[in-house]
Amino acid sequence: MSNQPPGERRSRRGRALLLLIAVALVAANMRATITGVGPLLEEIADDLGTTTAALGSLAAVPLIAWAIVSPLTHGVSRRFGMSRVLLCALIALGAGTAWRSLPGTEVNLWLGTGLIGASLAVANVIMPAVIKRDFPGRVPVMMGMYTALLGGVGAIASAVVVPISHAVDNPDAGWRVALAATAALLPLTIALWAWAQHGRAPRTASAPSSPSASRSTGIWRDRLAWQIAAYMGAQSASFYMLVTWMAPLAASTGKSPVAAGVDVALYQILGVVGSFAVAFALQGRLRRAVPAALPLLAIAAAIGMILAPQLLTAWALISGLSAGASLSMSLTLMAQRARDAAASSALSGMSQSVGYLLAAAGPISFGALHALDGGWTAPLLLYIAVLIGQCVVGVSVGRDRYVLDGR
């Protein structure tokens, strides 16, 4: 029996529930603003007078922003507190989404997307450390829930942006309204996050007594951290290749834009299943093999896309299962392979910076290979090569070790 008074126990449970809901809402905003772009590529290109191949680079803008901003986030969060910095990032995310949807020149689209990327970079880095801090005994389950919501709402965005766009009377404004709608949950998220974190000391990210806090700069010399960064880069590159180009790939098989958007949504919906599944797999006896095994499903699906593209929906489901599980695995590694929240924040910033720098080349290279011959075999072979790299690195990161140990 706990010695705490009943009122205090209820208060603690209430705060824990509020934190859980706040984390869930943050997760719901982490991908929709990005995944909503792919199904609208052709519509955006037609309105702006450019090509889908040229707009393929748009998907790389957030990734480049993540690579630049991620390593700066740990230091900023140590100075001002993770909770405050994340609140500012959520506000900036709303500003970027509005900017991207403004009528006018094409510059608004690109600069707004850049601000979105910078905002998401901060949240990407902080959230694994927040989960490590607030739910230290439930990291795999919480990370599974986080990535499931992240993927699930991203999938919904992919499915609804085209219908929203078509529902707007002005065809030139349709895609702008649809992209703005991807941030519909953001005002509620900002309000609830501010409420959940009210009264928290601003510098909880890394207390001065934390051993990892004083050694976090050594993360860039840590071999395990680089391996986790490579794993993150491979899974991110493969995901953004497909989420950006699956709709045009589906359209090339004769599907309508709406049906192609549904394929992209299904790809991400199965990612939700994968996110939850990996949390349970990591509690089994074969947990060390999980990081290396996850890309094998996507490799099989990619071979299917080459040999039987008419079954694209089935391959989207299989590859989505792998993608969701791989993302959950990457974020879980950032928490599990660190001994405290300070080390987790440092590892998250470093691995996401390197990982997304590698990932930024994914959709651009995929689109360039497609533009060379107009086919999909060469891009899909590149996709398979990236997945093989993820599998190889997964063998090493699956072992139970911690970053910054021995420094």
C-alpha positions, 0 to 999 in steps of 0.5 A: 500500500502506498503511504501517499494520501488518496488525493495526492495519488489521484493528482499524480494519476491525473497528471500522468494521464494528462502527460500521456494525452499531451504526448499523443497529441504531439505525435499526431502532429509529427508527420501529417504536414509532410505526408500530405504533400506526396498525393498532391504533387501533381496538382501542385506541379500543375498549378505552379507550372513545374514538374513532379520530378522538380517537386520531388526535392520538396520532400528533401527540404524537411530532411535537410532542415532536420539534419541542420537543426537536430544537433543544435536542439540538445544544447538549446533544450539543456539551457531552456528546458525540453518542455519550453523548447518543444512548445516553441517548436509547436508554435513555429510548426503552425506558422510554417504550415500557414506560410506554406499555404499562402497564395503568391509565389512558389517561394512561400511553398519552399520557405514554409516547408523549411520552417516546418522541417526546422520545427519538426527537427526540434520535436523529433529530437526532444520527444524520445528524451521526454518519454525517457524522462516522464515514462522511464519504465515504459519506454518501448510501449510508449514509443510504440504508441508514439510512432503508431499515432505519428504514422496513423495520423500521417496516413489519414492526412495522405488519404484526405488531402486529395478529397479536401483539395477537390472539395474546394471550388477554386482549383488553384486554392485546393491544394493550399487548403488541403495542406493547411488542413494537415495542422488541424490538431495543432491548436489543441496540441499547443494548449494541452502541452502548455497545460501539461507542462505548467509548473515544471522546472525549465531545466529538467532535460539534464540536471547538473548532477547527471553524468551524461550531461557533462559528457554529451559532447562525446556523442560524436565520437561514440561508435554506437551512436554512429551505428544508430545514426546509420540505422536511422538514416537508412529507415528514414531514406526508405520511408521518404522514398516511398511516401513521396513517390508511391502516389506517382508509382500507383498512378503509373499503373492506371490508378486515379489520384484518389486511389493512389492517395489511398495506397499511400495511406494504407502504407502508413496505416500498416505502419501503425500495426508495425509500431505496436508490434515491435514493442512486443517483439522487443520483449521476447527472447529474440529482441537482439535480432529485431533491428536486423529482421525488420527491413526484410519484409520491405525488401520482399515487398520491393521485389514484388513492386518490380515483378508484379506492380499490379499488386501494388496495394499488397506490397504497400501493406507489407512495406508499410508494416516494415516501415512503421516497425523500423521507425519505432525501432529507431526511436526506441534505440535512442532511448534504450541505448542511453542511460538517462534523459540527457544522454538520450537527448544527445544521442537523439540530436546526433543520430537524427542529424546524421540520419536525416542528412543521409535520408535527404538524398533518398527521395531526390535520388529516387526521383532522379533515377525515375526521370532518367528512363521514366521507369520504376525498376532502377529507383526500386533497386536503390530502395532495396540497397538502402534496406540491405544497409539497414539490415547490416547495421541492425545486427550491431545496434541490436546488442545491449550497449549504452552510448557514452559508457567508458568516457 
